[in-house]
Amino acid sequence: MFSLPAAGQDTGRLDTLFDALSDADAPVDARRIARDIEHEFAQSGSAAMDMLLKRGRDALEAGDSVAAIEHFTALTDHAPDFAEGWHMRSVAYSRVGLYGPALADIERALALSPRHFNAIYGLGVILEEVNKPELAHEAFSRVLAIHPHHEAVTRALERLDPEIGGSSL
């Protein structure tokens, strides 16, 4: 009843932004473009759903992951085609160590928005946490294919390369 249409969140303006992100020469430009993309990802098309997203994010920021999960669950229940709701609930689940549900939510977010670099980054973080460094490395590398200047990913790859034998000679 409250479900939002899947209306191409990954098209139009986002295509232009992703092209600019992949072509960005300077990290400062990439950060600005990434923020613009994140802003687009956060647009549900519904004031009520945007409020649930904000409440969930505020709860996460306050360290109340349980409340965040509740807000994001309401969001995903009412807007199942809104990828950011699934992504943010995966973050909340990860913070309380519920990696199975977090991975399921990441899968749903990426099915809806395959270029959601923060969801892919979250996948890498979880895979690293559960001691799957090769898979984490692969996820982080996929982020760099989309967002070549993602600083957290660069640091993660530097940390993982020696562990999986990826350091250069």
For each residue, the residues with C-beta under 8 A, 3 or more apart:
1:
2: 46 48 49 78 79
3: 78 79 80 81
4: 7 44 45 46 49 79 81 82
5: 45 81
6: 9 81 112
7: 4 45
8: 11 12
9: 6 14 40 41 43 82 83 112 113
10: 14 15 113 114 115
11: 8 14 15
12: 8 15 16
13: 16 17 40
14: 9 10 11 17 18 37 40 115
15: 10 11 12 18 19
16: 12 13 19 20
17: 13 14 20 21 33 36 37 40
18: 14 15 21 22 37 115 146
19: 15 16 22 23
20: 16 17 23 24 33
21: 17 18 24 30 33 34 37 146 147 148
22: 18 19 146 147 148
23: 19 20
24: 20 21 27 29 30 33 148 149
25: 29
26: 29 30 149
27: 24 30 31 149 151
28: 31 32
29: 24 25 26 32 33
30: 21 24 26 27 33 34 147 148 149 150
31: 27 28 34 35 149
32: 28 29 35 36
33: 17 20 21 24 29 30 36 37
34: 21 30 31 37 38 117 147 149 150
35: 31 32 38 39
36: 17 32 33 39 40
37: 14 17 18 21 33 34 40 41 117
38: 34 35 41 42 118
39: 35 36 42 43
40: 9 13 14 17 36 37 43
41: 9 37 38 83 84 87 113 116 118
42: 38 39 50 53 84
43: 9 39 40 50
44: 4 49 50 53 75 79 82 84 85
45: 4 5 7 49
46: 2 4 49 50 79
47: 50 51
48: 2 51 52 78
49: 2 4 44 45 46 52 53 75 78 79 82 85
50: 42 43 44 46 47 53 54
51: 47 48 54 55
52: 48 49 55 56 71 72 74 75 78 85
53: 42 44 49 50 56 57 71 72 75 84 85 88
54: 50 51 57 58
55: 51 52 58 59 71
56: 52 53 59 60 67 68 69 71 72 75 88 89 92
57: 53 54 60 61 68 88
58: 54 55 61 62
59: 55 56 62 64 65 67 68 71 92
60: 56 57 63 64 65 68 88 91 92 95
61: 57 58
62: 58 59 67
63: 60
64: 59 60 67 68
65: 59 60 68 69 92 95 96
66: 69 70 96
67: 56 59 62 64 70 71
68: 56 57 59 60 64 65 71 72 88 89 91 92 95
69: 56 65 66 72 73 89 92 93 96
70: 66 67 73 74
71: 52 53 55 56 59 67 68 74 75
72: 52 53 56 68 69 75 76 85 88 89 92
73: 69 70 76 77 89
74: 52 70 71 77 78
75: 44 49 52 53 56 71 72 78 79 82 85 88 89
76: 72 73 79 80 82 85 86 89 105 108
77: 73 74 80
78: 2 3 48 49 52 74 75
79: 2 3 4 44 46 49 75 76 82 85
80: 3 76 77
81: 3 4 5 6 112
82: 4 9 44 49 75 76 79 85 86 112
83: 9 41 86 87 108 109 110 112 113 116 119
84: 41 42 44 53 87 88 109 113 116
85: 44 49 52 53 72 75 76 79 82 88 89
86: 76 82 83 89 90 105 106 108 109 112 119
87: 41 83 84 90 91 105 106 109 116 118 119 122
88: 53 56 57 60 68 72 75 84 85 91 92
89: 56 68 69 72 73 75 76 85 86 92 93 101 105
90: 86 87 93 94 101 102 103 105 106 109 119 122
91: 60 68 87 88 94 95 102 122
92: 56 59 60 65 68 69 72 88 89 95 96
93: 69 89 90 96 98 99 101 102 105
94: 90 91 97 98 99 102 122 125 126 129
95: 60 65 68 91 92
96: 65 66 69 92 93
97: 94
98: 93 94 101 102
99: 93 94 102 103 126 129 130
100: 103 104
101: 89 90 93 98 104 105
102: 90 91 93 94 98 99 105 106 122 126
103: 90 99 100 106 107 123 126
104: 100 101 107 108
105: 76 86 87 89 90 93 101 102 108 109
106: 86 87 90 102 103 109 110 119 120 122 123 126
107: 103 104 110 111
108: 76 83 86 104 105 111 112
109: 83 84 86 87 90 105 106 112 113 116 119
110: 83 106 107 113 114 116 119 120 123
111: 107 108 114
112: 6 9 81 82 83 86 108 109 116
113: 9 10 41 83 84 109 110 116 119
114: 10 110 111
115: 10 14 18 146
116: 41 83 84 87 109 110 112 113 119 120
117: 34 37 120 121 143 146 147 150
118: 38 41 87 121 122
119: 83 86 87 90 106 109 110 113 116 122 123
120: 106 110 116 117 123 124 139 142 143 146
121: 117 118 124 125 139 140 143 150 152 153
122: 87 90 91 94 102 106 118 119 125 126
123: 103 106 110 119 120 126 127 139
124: 120 121 127 128 136 137 139 140 143 153 156
125: 94 121 122 128 129 136 156
126: 94 99 102 103 106 122 123 129 130
127: 123 124 130 132 133 135 136 139
128: 124 125 131 132 133 136 156 160
129: 94 99 125 126
130: 99 126 127
131: 128
132: 127 128 135 136
133: 127 128 136 137 160 163 164
134: 137 138 164
135: 127 132 138 139
136: 124 125 127 128 132 133 139 140 156 160
137: 124 133 134 140 141 157 160 161 164 166
138: 134 135 141 142
139: 120 121 123 124 127 135 136 142 143
140: 121 124 136 137 143 144 153 156 157 160
141: 137 138 144 145 157
142: 120 138 139 145 146
143: 117 120 121 124 139 140 146 147 150 153
144: 140 141 147 148 150 153 154 157
145: 141 142 148
146: 18 21 22 115 117 120 142 143
147: 21 22 30 34 117 143 144 150 153
148: 21 22 24 30 144 145
149: 24 26 27 30 31 34 154
150: 30 34 117 121 143 144 147 153 154
151: 27 154 155
152: 121 155 156
153: 121 124 140 143 144 147 150 156 157
154: 144 149 150 151 157 158
155: 151 152 158 159
156: 124 125 128 136 140 152 153 159 160
157: 137 140 141 144 153 154 160 161 166
158: 154 155 161
159: 155 156 162 163
160: 128 133 136 137 140 156 157 163 164 166
161: 137 157 158 164 166 167
162: 159 165 166 167
163: 133 159 160
164: 133 134 137 160 161
165: 162
166: 137 157 160 161 162
167: 161 162
168:
169:
